[in-house]
Amino acid sequence: MTEIAERAANQALRTDLEDVYGRYEELRSGVDELQRSLATMQVSAESPDGVVHATVNADGELVDLRLDQQACREWNVDTLARIIVETVQHAAAGKHRQVERLVTTHRPPDEAA
């Protein structure tokens, strides 16, 4: 191989490496943003009548629960417990949908299809 051909091949390799590194940096940046979004994610749900309000984090852990005074006065404990569980489940389902949207948004363009 001639010296000119070797230089051209080396330049082509450098260009390819720079391209790969650039794509890696974009992907890494997207992963960092995704991690930040997940770390701060909170999703809330409300019971149909609005007397129970539950918030979960990205791990699905209950981080906030608010009950209207009406719920405590009018419902027996079994009904209140059932509605709390259902509301937390709705918040967790919303969390799953939000995580799916975030992951889809942060996929590299060639994998998003």
N, CA, C and O atoms as CSV, one atom per row, in Angstrom:
chain,resi,resn,atom,element,x,y,z
A,1,MET,N,N,0.854,-1.171,0.000
A,1,MET,CA,C,0.000,0.000,0.000
A,1,MET,C,C,0.901,1.235,0.000
A,1,MET,O,O,1.919,1.276,0.690
A,2,THR,N,N,0.523,2.199,-0.755
A,2,THR,CA,C,1.332,3.405,-0.820
A,2,THR,C,C,1.056,4.280,0.389
A,2,THR,O,O,0.060,4.120,1.096
A,3,GLU,N,N,1.961,5.196,0.596
A,3,GLU,CA,C,1.831,6.106,1.737
A,3,GLU,C,C,0.554,6.946,1.621
A,3,GLU,O,O,-0.109,7.195,2.628
A,4,ILE,N,N,0.207,7.378,0.429
A,4,ILE,CA,C,-1.005,8.190,0.222
A,4,ILE,C,C,-2.243,7.362,0.544
A,4,ILE,O,O,-3.179,7.860,1.168
A,5,ALA,N,N,-2.250,6.102,0.121
A,5,ALA,CA,C,-3.392,5.227,0.397
A,5,ALA,C,C,-3.520,4.966,1.894
A,5,ALA,O,O,-4.629,4.913,2.425
A,6,GLU,N,N,-2.380,4.802,2.577
A,6,GLU,CA,C,-2.405,4.587,4.025
A,6,GLU,C,C,-2.961,5.806,4.744
A,6,GLU,O,O,-3.749,5.671,5.680
A,7,ARG,N,N,-2.554,7.002,4.310
A,7,ARG,CA,C,-3.064,8.235,4.928
A,7,ARG,C,C,-4.571,8.354,4.721
A,7,ARG,O,O,-5.305,8.731,5.634
A,8,ALA,N,N,-5.018,8.030,3.522
A,8,ALA,CA,C,-6.450,8.102,3.236
A,8,ALA,C,C,-7.220,7.092,4.095
A,8,ALA,O,O,-8.295,7.399,4.612
A,9,ALA,N,N,-6.664,5.895,4.242
A,9,ALA,CA,C,-7.320,4.873,5.065
A,9,ALA,C,C,-7.347,5.307,6.528
A,9,ALA,O,O,-8.354,5.124,7.211
A,10,ASN,N,N,-6.245,5.879,7.010
A,10,ASN,CA,C,-6.191,6.363,8.390
A,10,ASN,C,C,-7.190,7.496,8.616
A,10,ASN,O,O,-7.847,7.550,9.656
A,11,GLN,N,N,-7.303,8.385,7.657
A,11,GLN,CA,C,-8.252,9.491,7.773
A,11,GLN,C,C,-9.682,8.960,7.799
A,11,GLN,O,O,-10.519,9.451,8.557
A,12,ALA,N,N,-9.956,7.965,6.979
A,12,ALA,CA,C,-11.294,7.370,6.955
A,12,ALA,C,C,-11.600,6.713,8.302
A,12,ALA,O,O,-12.717,6.821,8.808
A,13,LEU,N,N,-10.610,6.036,8.877
A,13,LEU,CA,C,-10.799,5.417,10.192
A,13,LEU,C,C,-11.048,6.479,11.263
A,13,LEU,O,O,-11.921,6.307,12.114
A,14,ARG,N,N,-10.288,7.576,11.225
A,14,ARG,CA,C,-10.490,8.663,12.189
A,14,ARG,C,C,-11.899,9.247,12.069
A,14,ARG,O,O,-12.561,9.508,13.074
A,15,THR,N,N,-12.340,9.444,10.850
A,15,THR,CA,C,-13.679,9.991,10.617
A,15,THR,C,C,-14.742,9.046,11.164
A,15,THR,O,O,-15.692,9.480,11.815
A,16,ASP,N,N,-14.578,7.749,10.897
A,16,ASP,CA,C,-15.525,6.762,11.420
A,16,ASP,C,C,-15.528,6.761,12.945
A,16,ASP,O,O,-16.588,6.701,13.567
A,17,LEU,N,N,-14.353,6.829,13.540
A,17,LEU,CA,C,-14.239,6.843,14.993
A,17,LEU,C,C,-14.902,8.087,15.578
A,17,LEU,O,O,-15.600,7.997,16.588
A,18,GLU,N,N,-14.695,9.227,14.964
A,18,GLU,CA,C,-15.328,10.457,15.434
A,18,GLU,C,C,-16.848,10.352,15.354
A,18,GLU,O,O,-17.556,10.819,16.247
A,19,ASP,N,N,-17.347,9.739,14.281
A,19,ASP,CA,C,-18.781,9.558,14.118
A,19,ASP,C,C,-19.340,8.645,15.208
A,19,ASP,O,O,-20.366,8.949,15.817
A,20,VAL,N,N,-18.662,7.533,15.447
A,20,VAL,CA,C,-19.096,6.593,16.486
A,20,VAL,C,C,-19.059,7.269,17.855
A,20,VAL,O,O,-19.984,7.109,18.652
A,21,TYR,N,N,-18.003,8.016,18.127
A,21,TYR,CA,C,-17.887,8.702,19.419
A,21,TYR,C,C,-18.991,9.750,19.568
A,21,TYR,O,O,-19.550,9.906,20.654
A,22,GLY,N,N,-19.309,10.466,18.494
A,22,GLY,CA,C,-20.385,11.448,18.536
A,22,GLY,C,C,-21.723,10.807,18.850
A,22,GLY,O,O,-22.493,11.337,19.651
A,23,ARG,N,N,-22.008,9.668,18.228
A,23,ARG,CA,C,-23.254,8.950,18.514
A,23,ARG,C,C,-23.278,8.437,19.954
A,23,ARG,O,O,-24.318,8.451,20.612
A,24,TYR,N,N,-22.112,7.981,20.436
A,24,TYR,CA,C,-22.019,7.539,21.822
A,24,TYR,C,C,-22.339,8.693,22.771
A,24,TYR,O,O,-23.087,8.512,23.732
A,25,GLU,N,N,-21.788,9.864,22.515
A,25,GLU,CA,C,-22.027,11.029,23.368
A,25,GLU,C,C,-23.511,11.400,23.385
A,25,GLU,O,O,-24.057,11.735,24.437
A,26,GLU,N,N,-24.160,11.342,22.228
A,26,GLU,CA,C,-25.595,11.633,22.159
A,26,GLU,C,C,-26.389,10.624,22.984
A,26,GLU,O,O,-27.296,10.992,23.730
A,27,LEU,N,N,-26.040,9.361,22.841
A,27,LEU,CA,C,-26.728,8.304,23.583
A,27,LEU,C,C,-26.507,8.481,25.082
A,27,LEU,O,O,-27.447,8.369,25.868
A,28,ARG,N,N,-25.280,8.754,25.474
A,28,ARG,CA,C,-24.943,8.944,26.888
A,28,ARG,C,C,-25.722,10.125,27.466
A,28,ARG,O,O,-26.229,10.049,28.586
A,29,SER,N,N,-25.816,11.198,26.715
A,29,SER,CA,C,-26.565,12.365,27.156
A,29,SER,C,C,-28.042,12.018,27.339
A,29,SER,O,O,-28.671,12.448,28.305
A,30,GLY,N,N,-28.585,11.242,26.414
A,30,GLY,CA,C,-29.976,10.812,26.525
A,30,GLY,C,C,-30.214,9.940,27.741
A,30,GLY,O,O,-31.247,10.060,28.400
A,31,VAL,N,N,-29.271,9.067,28.045
A,31,VAL,CA,C,-29.383,8.194,29.219
A,31,VAL,C,C,-29.343,9.035,30.492
A,31,VAL,O,O,-30.112,8.793,31.422
A,32,ASP,N,N,-28.451,10.016,30.535
A,32,ASP,CA,C,-28.369,10.892,31.706
A,32,ASP,C,C,-29.681,11.643,31.924
A,32,ASP,O,O,-30.162,11.757,33.052
A,33,GLU,N,N,-30.251,12.149,30.838
A,33,GLU,CA,C,-31.518,12.877,30.931
A,33,GLU,C,C,-32.639,11.945,31.387
A,33,GLU,O,O,-33.476,12.326,32.205
A,34,LEU,N,N,-32.651,10.728,30.855
A,34,LEU,CA,C,-33.657,9.748,31.252
A,34,LEU,C,C,-33.540,9.435,32.744
A,34,LEU,O,O,-34.550,9.367,33.444
A,35,GLN,N,N,-32.324,9.245,33.227
A,35,GLN,CA,C,-32.119,8.959,34.647
A,35,GLN,C,C,-32.594,10.111,35.521
A,35,GLN,O,O,-33.200,9.885,36.568
A,36,ARG,N,N,-32.324,11.349,35.100
A,36,ARG,CA,C,-32.795,12.513,35.865
A,36,ARG,C,C,-34.319,12.561,35.885
A,36,ARG,O,O,-34.924,12.845,36.919
A,37,SER,N,N,-34.932,12.285,34.744
A,37,SER,CA,C,-36.398,12.306,34.672
A,37,SER,C,C,-37.008,11.239,35.580
A,37,SER,O,O,-37.989,11.494,36.277
A,38,LEU,N,N,-36.426,10.060,35.564
A,38,LEU,CA,C,-36.947,8.981,36.404
A,38,LEU,C,C,-36.749,9.278,37.886
A,38,LEU,O,O,-37.603,8.953,38.711
A,39,ALA,N,N,-35.620,9.898,38.218
A,39,ALA,CA,C,-35.323,10.186,39.626
A,39,ALA,C,C,-36.316,11.177,40.221
A,39,ALA,O,O,-36.571,11.148,41.425
A,40,THR,N,N,-36.871,12.042,39.402
A,40,THR,CA,C,-37.789,13.065,39.913
A,40,THR,C,C,-39.251,12.787,39.578
A,40,THR,O,O,-40.130,13.572,39.935
A,41,MET,N,N,-39.513,11.683,38.899
A,41,MET,CA,C,-40.875,11.392,38.452
A,41,MET,C,C,-41.816,11.146,39.625
A,41,MET,O,O,-41.496,10.425,40.570
A,42,GLN,N,N,-42.979,11.767,39.533
A,42,GLN,CA,C,-44.087,11.485,40.432
A,42,GLN,C,C,-45.358,11.520,39.604
A,42,GLN,O,O,-45.561,12.426,38.795
A,43,VAL,N,N,-46.210,10.528,39.813
A,43,VAL,CA,C,-47.457,10.433,39.068
A,43,VAL,C,C,-48.588,10.308,40.081
A,43,VAL,O,O,-48.512,9.530,41.032
A,44,SER,N,N,-49.638,11.091,39.856
A,44,SER,CA,C,-50.770,11.107,40.783
A,44,SER,C,C,-52.028,10.575,40.118
A,44,SER,O,O,-52.171,10.596,38.895
A,45,ALA,N,N,-52.932,10.100,40.960
A,45,ALA,CA,C,-54.251,9.669,40.512
A,45,ALA,C,C,-55.252,10.056,41.588
A,45,ALA,O,O,-54.911,10.219,42.759
A,46,GLU,N,N,-56.483,10.194,41.159
A,46,GLU,CA,C,-57.547,10.577,42.074
A,46,GLU,C,C,-58.687,9.582,41.928
A,46,GLU,O,O,-58.953,9.093,40.830
A,47,SER,N,N,-59.358,9.283,43.028
A,47,SER,CA,C,-60.518,8.406,42.951
A,47,SER,C,C,-61.597,9.102,42.120
A,47,SER,O,O,-61.586,10.327,41.990
A,48,PRO,N,N,-62.529,8.325,41.555
A,48,PRO,CA,C,-63.552,8.932,40.690
A,48,PRO,C,C,-64.308,10.088,41.348
A,48,PRO,O,O,-64.679,11.047,40.671
A,49,ASP,N,N,-64.537,10.007,42.644
A,49,ASP,CA,C,-65.269,11.074,43.329
A,49,ASP,C,C,-64.345,12.168,43.867
A,49,ASP,O,O,-64.811,13.154,44.437
A,50,GLY,N,N,-63.037,11.989,43.684
A,50,GLY,CA,C,-62.074,13.015,44.077
A,50,GLY,C,C,-61.734,13.080,45.549
A,50,GLY,O,O,-61.064,14.019,45.978
A,51,VAL,N,N,-62.174,12.110,46.340
A,51,VAL,CA,C,-61.905,12.190,47.776
A,51,VAL,C,C,-60.594,11.514,48.192
A,51,VAL,O,O,-60.115,11.727,49.305
A,52,VAL,N,N,-60.017,10.704,47.309
A,52,VAL,CA,C,-58.725,10.066,47.575
A,52,VAL,C,C,-57.764,10.492,46.476
A,52,VAL,O,O,-58.078,10.393,45.290
A,53,HIS,N,N,-56.593,10.967,46.879
A,53,HIS,CA,C,-55.564,11.416,45.941
A,53,HIS,C,C,-54.256,10.721,46.335
A,53,HIS,O,O,-53.785,10.869,47.463
A,54,ALA,N,N,-53.669,9.956,45.391
A,54,ALA,CA,C,-52.444,9.204,45.665
A,54,ALA,C,C,-51.363,9.586,44.665
A,54,ALA,O,O,-51.645,9.809,43.487
A,55,THR,N,N,-50.118,9.661,45.144
A,55,THR,CA,C,-48.973,9.961,44.287
A,55,THR,C,C,-47.909,8.898,44.501
A,55,THR,O,O,-47.572,8.561,45.636
A,56,VAL,N,N,-47.376,8.364,43.385
A,56,VAL,CA,C,-46.301,7.381,43.442
A,56,VAL,C,C,-45.083,7.935,42.722
A,56,VAL,O,O,-45.198,8.829,41.884
A,57,ASN,N,N,-43.908,7.393,43.056
A,57,ASN,CA,C,-42.678,7.792,42.362
A,57,ASN,C,C,-42.372,6.789,41.251
A,57,ASN,O,O,-43.172,5.893,40.980
A,58,ALA,N,N,-41.216,6.942,40.613
A,58,ALA,CA,C,-40.855,6.077,39.483
A,58,ALA,C,C,-40.725,4.611,39.880
A,58,ALA,O,O,-40.837,3.732,39.026
A,59,ASP,N,N,-40.492,4.337,41.150
A,59,ASP,CA,C,-40.413,2.953,41.620
A,59,ASP,C,C,-41.786,2.391,41.979
A,59,ASP,O,O,-41.903,1.230,42.369
A,60,GLY,N,N,-42.823,3.219,41.847
A,60,GLY,CA,C,-44.165,2.785,42.191
A,60,GLY,C,C,-44.466,2.883,43.676
A,60,GLY,O,O,-45.494,2.387,44.137
A,61,GLU,N,N,-43.572,3.522,44.430
A,61,GLU,CA,C,-43.774,3.667,45.873
A,61,GLU,C,C,-44.725,4.820,46.148
A,61,GLU,O,O,-44.630,5.875,45.521
A,62,LEU,N,N,-45.624,4.622,47.068
A,62,LEU,CA,C,-46.552,5.664,47.468
A,62,LEU,C,C,-45.770,6.749,48.199
A,62,LEU,O,O,-45.130,6.474,49.214
A,63,VAL,N,N,-45.819,7.986,47.688
A,63,VAL,CA,C,-45.073,9.084,48.314
A,63,VAL,C,C,-45.998,10.152,48.889
A,63,VAL,O,O,-45.558,11.015,49.649
A,64,ASP,N,N,-47.289,10.095,48.525
A,64,ASP,CA,C,-48.240,11.053,49.083
A,64,ASP,C,C,-49.636,10.453,49.005
A,64,ASP,O,O,-49.996,9.806,48.022
A,65,LEU,N,N,-50.413,10.677,50.052
A,65,LEU,CA,C,-51.794,10.212,50.097
A,65,LEU,C,C,-52.607,11.283,50.801
A,65,LEU,O,O,-52.308,11.672,51.930
A,66,ARG,N,N,-53.640,11.754,50.114
A,66,ARG,CA,C,-54.526,12.749,50.718
A,66,ARG,C,C,-55.953,12.236,50.681
A,66,ARG,O,O,-56.420,11.711,49.670
A,67,LEU,N,N,-56.631,12.398,51.800
A,67,LEU,CA,C,-58.016,11.962,51.923
A,67,LEU,C,C,-58.880,13.170,52.271
A,67,LEU,O,O,-58.536,13.971,53.141
A,68,ASP,N,N,-59.994,13.281,51.581
A,68,ASP,CA,C,-60.970,14.320,51.901
A,68,ASP,C,C,-61.673,13.907,53.188
A,68,ASP,O,O,-61.889,12.717,53.419
A,69,GLN,N,N,-62.026,14.854,54.011
A,69,GLN,CA,C,-62.717,14.551,55.271
A,69,GLN,C,C,-63.993,13.750,55.035
A,69,GLN,O,O,-64.376,12.930,55.869
A,70,GLN,N,N,-64.645,13.983,53.915
A,70,GLN,CA,C,-65.874,13.267,53.572
A,70,GLN,C,C,-65.645,11.759,53.572
A,70,GLN,O,O,-66.482,10.995,54.052
A,71,ALA,N,N,-64.501,11.337,53.028
A,71,ALA,CA,C,-64.201,9.908,52.949
A,71,ALA,C,C,-64.108,9.304,54.341
A,71,ALA,O,O,-64.575,8.189,54.574
A,72,CYS,N,N,-63.516,10.029,55.246
A,72,CYS,CA,C,-63.323,9.503,56.600
A,72,CYS,C,C,-64.633,9.455,57.389
A,72,CYS,O,O,-64.797,8.618,58.277
A,73,ARG,N,N,-65.553,10.346,57.067
A,73,ARG,CA,C,-66.826,10.391,57.800
A,73,ARG,C,C,-67.868,9.425,57.237
A,73,ARG,O,O,-68.617,8.806,57.993
A,74,GLU,N,N,-67.915,9.298,55.917
A,74,GLU,CA,C,-69.026,8.589,55.281
A,74,GLU,C,C,-68.749,7.118,54.984
A,74,GLU,O,O,-69.688,6.328,54.893
A,75,TRP,N,N,-67.502,6.738,54.832
A,75,TRP,CA,C,-67.210,5.366,54.421
A,75,TRP,C,C,-66.717,4.538,55.586
A,75,TRP,O,O,-66.075,5.040,56.508
A,76,ASN,N,N,-67.034,3.249,55.520
A,76,ASN,CA,C,-66.454,2.354,56.521
A,76,ASN,C,C,-65.003,2.076,56.122
A,76,ASN,O,O,-64.601,2.381,54.999
A,77,VAL,N,N,-64.235,1.515,57.012
A,77,VAL,CA,C,-62.804,1.338,56.763
A,77,VAL,C,C,-62.519,0.409,55.588
A,77,VAL,O,O,-61.534,0.605,54.876
A,78,ASP,N,N,-63.355,-0.590,55.376
A,78,ASP,CA,C,-63.131,-1.505,54.259
A,78,ASP,C,C,-63.305,-0.794,52.918
A,78,ASP,O,O,-62.504,-0.985,52.003
A,79,THR,N,N,-64.345,0.020,52.803
A,79,THR,CA,C,-64.578,0.767,51.565
A,79,THR,C,C,-63.436,1.757,51.332
A,79,THR,O,O,-62.911,1.862,50.224
A,80,LEU,N,N,-63.064,2.468,52.369
A,80,LEU,CA,C,-61.975,3.435,52.251
A,80,LEU,C,C,-60.671,2.739,51.842
A,80,LEU,O,O,-59.949,3.240,50.979
A,81,ALA,N,N,-60.370,1.611,52.444
A,81,ALA,CA,C,-59.154,0.867,52.104
A,81,ALA,C,C,-59.178,0.422,50.643
A,81,ALA,O,O,-58.167,0.528,49.949
A,82,ARG,N,N,-60.322,-0.074,50.170
A,82,ARG,CA,C,-60.440,-0.518,48.783
A,82,ARG,C,C,-60.221,0.646,47.817
A,82,ARG,O,O,-59.516,0.501,46.818
A,83,ILE,N,N,-60.813,1.776,48.108
A,83,ILE,CA,C,-60.677,2.933,47.225
A,83,ILE,C,C,-59.238,3.460,47.247
A,83,ILE,O,O,-58.727,3.889,46.213
A,84,ILE,N,N,-58.594,3.435,48.389
A,84,ILE,CA,C,-57.182,3.844,48.455
A,84,ILE,C,C,-56.331,2.925,47.588
A,84,ILE,O,O,-55.515,3.400,46.797
A,85,VAL,N,N,-56.511,1.627,47.727
A,85,VAL,CA,C,-55.733,0.660,46.937
A,85,VAL,C,C,-55.977,0.876,45.442
A,85,VAL,O,O,-55.024,0.899,44.664
A,86,GLU,N,N,-57.227,1.034,45.033
A,86,GLU,CA,C,-57.536,1.259,43.617
A,86,GLU,C,C,-56.892,2.543,43.097
A,86,GLU,O,O,-56.381,2.574,41.978
A,87,THR,N,N,-56.916,3.591,43.899
A,87,THR,CA,C,-56.342,4.862,43.472
A,87,THR,C,C,-54.826,4.759,43.344
A,87,THR,O,O,-54.248,5.304,42.403
A,88,VAL,N,N,-54.183,4.075,44.267
A,88,VAL,CA,C,-52.731,3.866,44.175
A,88,VAL,C,C,-52.413,3.017,42.937
A,88,VAL,O,O,-51.425,3.276,42.251
A,89,GLN,N,N,-53.236,2.016,42.651
A,89,GLN,CA,C,-53.022,1.200,41.457
A,89,GLN,C,C,-53.160,2.031,40.184
A,89,GLN,O,O,-52.405,1.828,39.233
A,90,HIS,N,N,-54.100,2.952,40.153
A,90,HIS,CA,C,-54.258,3.844,38.986
A,90,HIS,C,C,-53.028,4.742,38.825
A,90,HIS,O,O,-52.563,4.969,37.709
A,91,ALA,N,N,-52.513,5.242,39.930
A,91,ALA,CA,C,-51.298,6.068,39.869
A,91,ALA,C,C,-50.128,5.238,39.355
A,91,ALA,O,O,-49.346,5.716,38.533
A,92,ALA,N,N,-50.000,4.002,39.831
A,92,ALA,CA,C,-48.906,3.134,39.376
A,92,ALA,C,C,-49.039,2.812,37.892
A,92,ALA,O,O,-48.037,2.757,37.179
A,93,ALA,N,N,-50.262,2.599,37.422
A,93,ALA,CA,C,-50.470,2.343,35.989
A,93,ALA,C,C,-50.085,3.573,35.175
A,93,ALA,O,O,-49.486,3.452,34.106
A,94,GLY,N,N,-50.423,4.743,35.674
A,94,GLY,CA,C,-50.019,5.984,35.008
A,94,GLY,C,C,-48.515,6.136,34.997
A,94,GLY,O,O,-47.946,6.648,34.033
A,95,LYS,N,N,-47.873,5.699,36.052
A,95,LYS,CA,C,-46.412,5.740,36.125
A,95,LYS,C,C,-45.804,4.852,35.058
A,95,LYS,O,O,-44.825,5.234,34.417
A,96,HIS,N,N,-46.372,3.668,34.860
A,96,HIS,CA,C,-45.858,2.759,33.824
A,96,HIS,C,C,-45.972,3.387,32.438
A,96,HIS,O,O,-45.048,3.292,31.630
A,97,ARG,N,N,-47.105,4.028,32.168
A,97,ARG,CA,C,-47.286,4.691,30.863
A,97,ARG,C,C,-46.286,5.823,30.687
A,97,ARG,O,O,-45.729,6.003,29.604
A,98,GLN,N,N,-46.062,6.581,31.743
A,98,GLN,CA,C,-45.125,7.707,31.653
A,98,GLN,C,C,-43.697,7.208,31.448
A,98,GLN,O,O,-42.951,7.803,30.671
A,99,VAL,N,N,-43.303,6.140,32.119
A,99,VAL,CA,C,-41.968,5.565,31.929
A,99,VAL,C,C,-41.805,5.083,30.494
A,99,VAL,O,O,-40.761,5.304,29.881
A,100,GLU,N,N,-42.826,4.428,29.955
A,100,GLU,CA,C,-42.765,3.965,28.559
A,100,GLU,C,C,-42.571,5.135,27.600
A,100,GLU,O,O,-41.777,5.045,26.664
A,101,ARG,N,N,-43.293,6.234,27.829
A,101,ARG,CA,C,-43.135,7.410,26.968
A,101,ARG,C,C,-41.728,7.982,27.070
A,101,ARG,O,O,-41.131,8.352,26.059
A,102,LEU,N,N,-41.194,8.056,28.288
A,102,LEU,CA,C,-39.837,8.578,28.470
A,102,LEU,C,C,-38.811,7.713,27.755
A,102,LEU,O,O,-37.930,8.229,27.066
A,103,VAL,N,N,-38.920,6.406,27.915
A,103,VAL,CA,C,-37.958,5.498,27.295
A,103,VAL,C,C,-38.052,5.596,25.775
A,103,VAL,O,O,-37.031,5.623,25.087
A,104,THR,N,N,-39.270,5.648,25.256
A,104,THR,CA,C,-39.457,5.773,23.808
A,104,THR,C,C,-38.855,7.070,23.298
A,104,THR,O,O,-38.238,7.093,22.232
A,105,THR,N,N,-39.027,8.143,24.044
A,105,THR,CA,C,-38.492,9.448,23.655
A,105,THR,C,C,-36.969,9.454,23.627
A,105,THR,O,O,-36.372,10.157,22.811
A,106,HIS,N,N,-36.330,8.681,24.506
A,106,HIS,CA,C,-34.878,8.704,24.621
A,106,HIS,C,C,-34.178,7.600,23.850
A,106,HIS,O,O,-32.962,7.443,23.965
A,107,ARG,N,N,-34.924,6.833,23.066
A,107,ARG,CA,C,-34.282,5.809,22.230
A,107,ARG,C,C,-33.530,6.473,21.091
A,107,ARG,O,O,-33.949,7.520,20.597
A,108,PRO,N,N,-32.422,5.876,20.670
A,108,PRO,CA,C,-31.735,6.398,19.476
A,108,PRO,C,C,-32.692,6.330,18.288
A,108,PRO,O,O,-33.536,5.436,18.235
A,109,PRO,N,N,-32.580,7.252,17.338
A,109,PRO,CA,C,-33.518,7.315,16.202
A,109,PRO,C,C,-33.678,5.999,15.445
A,109,PRO,O,O,-34.786,5.672,15.022
A,110,ASP,N,N,-32.606,5.242,15.267
A,110,ASP,CA,C,-32.712,3.993,14.510
A,110,ASP,C,C,-33.418,2.887,15.289
A,110,ASP,O,O,-33.791,1.872,14.701
A,111,GLU,N,N,-33.615,3.060,16.627
A,111,GLU,CA,C,-34.307,2.053,17.428
A,111,GLU,C,C,-35.738,2.475,17.752
A,111,GLU,O,O,-36.508,1.652,18.247
A,112,ALA,N,N,-36.115,3.699,17.497
A,112,ALA,CA,C,-37.433,4.196,17.886
A,112,ALA,C,C,-38.551,3.606,17.045
A,112,ALA,O,O,-39.708,3.619,17.466
A,113,ALA,N,N,-38.237,3.095,15.884
A,113,ALA,CA,C,-39.292,2.585,14.992
A,113,ALA,C,C,-39.844,1.278,15.468
A,113,ALA,O,O,-40.736,0.716,14.832
